[in-house]
Amino acid sequence: MTRLSVEMLAADAPPPITSAGHAQLGIAVLVGIAVIVLLITKFKLHAFLALTIGSLALGAAAGAPLDKAITSFTTGLGTTVAGVGVLIALGAILGKLLADSGGADQIVDTILAKAGGRAMPWAMVLIASVIGLPLFFEVGIVLLIPVVLMVARRGHYSLMRIGIPALAGLSVMHGLIPPHPGPLVAIDALHANLGVTLAFGILVAIPTVIVAGPLFSKVAARWVDVQAPDRMLPQRPSEELERRPGFGATLSTVLLPVVLMLAKALVDIVVDDPANTTQRVFDIIGSPMIALLAAVIVGFFTLGRPAGFSKERLQQTVEKGLMPIAGILLIVGAGGGFKQTLIDSGVGQMILDVSKNWSIPAVLLAWLIAVVIRLATGSATVATVSAAGLVAPLAAGASTTHTALLVLAIGAGSLFFSFVNDAGFWLVKEYFGLSVGQTVKTWSIMETILSVVAGGLVLLLSVII
């Protein structure tokens, strides 16, 4: 970013709600993050409440009037939910439809029928990556763990040889690929191009998941050689269906929003004329809301109808898909409120002033900030939305490509070393029947490999592009 663009950003931005200097603002940031960390880890407070209180603590420490701090927080919350709330809701509906119709099982069974032996870990990566596109991480785990356990038991595989690739596929989608909440929030905060970010995200995700999945699983299986626990071999929670959608129809439905968003990005690059009719059409159908809405509507016919769902059953699926996302929406919204409080307090301008003479690349700085918040809070989503607020000023004046890479750097950093303050840590531990030490040597190390490899690839792309 040039000095001129920094000055223009400062001129266009509204005056900060506090007159604090750089030192006080730095302390305020530390206080805000420390309050969030303490409330989440020590007092086990919900992340929404922790982010809300942390935002107010940040404003108070920065010397901002309480009413203005409250206004900043609520404005940021409303803007963030307005920007990504519909997308999260549509993704949840599509994921629930995929699970209830048996479409997810169809993808899993088809791929497993064609894989075996040494190919099985690679099949698990493919399954998790495809299924993980429209699903939240926790939902993906619940959906795929039964498959992982059954494959490991029937095929006499080490649980880590099958489980690590599946977890890697889910996690890399969660951290790097929209329409997951974290990447969407970062894209919104940095005003990044979604299609370009998606394209680079897939480019980074493929080698990353190979290293952290099938390759690392060989090492993890030697470190922790366990079999699928009997007590966790589950029965399918949903009712048995007489019919279920075909593999091709299911896969096409899942990939439809991705294809539409990538097509929009391609047309934007090739045509590059906002007045062109073709580009205007693709700008509409490739927008994330329309792309996801199209997938949901198509899914009613390609997933619901083959499964024999009535109109009432489809309505129930939509309602059940929406119910669990209230907490996610609140956390994402509160993260946006925290971000806005950071910006309105002048922290963004402080980062610009302090870092403009640094030789450290912006993408590396973005990755490091996300890593610190991830280690502190244990939440990839909190790390992403908080880091996006801190890094957003660095995107001003940057090219479309480098803005997208900043988003991916944040996403990569948000995956770093999952530990006991991360709900995902305990999900993996309990489902796989591991001790805390075994979970660290497998799941936590895998997450770190994902973060480092993805961060390194993003840094490399920022240098060569």
C-alpha positions, 0 to 999 in steps of 0.5 A, a space after each residue: 500500500 502506498 503512503 498516498 493510499 494510507 493518507 487517503 484512507 485516514 482522510 476518508 475515515 470518520 474521526 476515532 471515538 477516542 483521542 488515545 495515543 498509540 501506547 494506550 491503544 495497544 494496551 486497550 487491544 491487549 486488555 480487550 483480547 485478555 478479557 475475551 480469553 479469560 472469560 472463555 477459558 477461565 469462566 467458560 462464558 459463551 463466546 458471544 458474551 465474551 466478545 460483547 464484554 471484551 468489546 466494551 472493555 476495549 473501548 473503556 481501556 481506550 478512553 472511549 465514551 461508553 455510549 460511543 463504544 456501544 454504538 460501535 459494537 452494535 453497528 459492527 454486529 448489525 453490519 456483519 450479520 447483514 453481510 453474512 447472516 443470510 449466507 450462513 443460514 442458506 449454508 445450514 439449510 443445504 447441509 441439513 438437506 444433504 444429511 437428511 436426504 441421504 445425499 451425504 451417505 450416497 457420496 460417501 458410499 460411492 467413493 468408498 466402493 471405489 477405494 480400498 487399501 492405500 487409496 482409502 486415506 485419499 478417499 477420506 480426504 475427498 469425502 470430507 472436502 466435498 461434504 465439508 463444503 456446505 457444512 459447519 465443522 462441528 456438523 461435518 464431524 458429527 456426520 463423518 465420524 460414523 463413516 470414519 469409525 466404520 471404515 476403520 473397523 471393517 477395513 482393519 485400519 488404524 483409526 488415525 490413518 483414516 480419521 486424520 485425512 477426514 479431519 484435515 479435509 473438514 478443517 481446511 474447508 472451514 478455515 479457507 473456503 467460503 461459504 464457511 462463516 470465518 472466510 465470509 466474515 474476513 472477505 466482508 471485512 477486507 472487501 475482498 473479491 469472493 470468487 478470487 478468494 475462492 479460487 486461491 483458497 482451493 489452490 492453497 487448500 489442495 496441497 495443504 490437505 495432502 500434506 496434513 491429511 494422507 501424508 501426516 496420517 502415516 506418522 500419526 498412526 505410528 505415534 498413536 496406534 489405536 482402533 475404532 472404539 466400540 462404544 462410539 460405533 454409532 447407529 445413524 440418527 436419522 430414519 432409514 430412507 427407502 430411496 436416496 438421491 443419486 451420486 451425480 445429482 448430489 455432487 452437482 448440487 453441492 458443487 453448484 454454488 462453488 461453480 457459480 462463484 468461480 464462473 463469476 470470478 472468471 468472467 470478471 477477469 476475462 470481460 472486465 467491463 461492468 457495463 457488459 451484459 454477460 458480466 452483469 448476469 454473472 455478477 448476479 448469479 455468482 453472488 454468494 447469496 444467489 449461488 447458495 439460494 440456487 443450490 438450496 432450491 435445486 436441492 429441493 428437487 435433486 435431494 428432497 424429491 428422490 428421497 420422497 420428501 413431502 412439502 411438510 418434510 422439506 419445511 421441517 428440514 429447513 427449520 431444523 437446519 436453521 435452529 442450530 446456527 443461532 449461536 454461530 450467528 451471534 458469535 460471528 456478529 459479536 466478532 464483527 462488533 469487536 472489529 468495529 470497536 477496534 476500527 472506531 477506536 483508532 486501532 486500525 490507523 495505529 496499525 497502519 502508522 506502526 507497521 508502514 515502515 516494517 519489512 514484514 509482509 502484510 500476509 505474514 502479519 495477518 497470519 501471525 495476528 490470527 495465530 495469536 488470537 487462535 491460541 488465546 481464544 481457541 476459536 477459529 471463527 473468533 480468531 478470523 473475525 477479530 484478526 480481520 478487524 485488525 488487518 482490514 486497514 492493510 487491505 486498503 489500496 491493495 490489489 484484488 489478488 493481494 486482498 484475497 491472499 490477506 483473507 487466506 492468511 487470516 484463515 490459515 492462522 486461525 487453524 493453528 494448534 487446536 488445544 483444550 480451549 477449542 471445542 473441536 479438540 474435545 469433539 475429536 478426543 471423545 469421538 475417537 476415544 483418545 487421551 488428551 496427550 494422544 489428541 495433541 499428538 494427532 489432531 493438534 499437530 495436524 491443525 498446526 501443519 494445516 496452518 503452517 503449510 497454508 500460510 507458507 503457500 499464501 506467502 509464496 503466492 504473494 511474492 510471485 503474483 
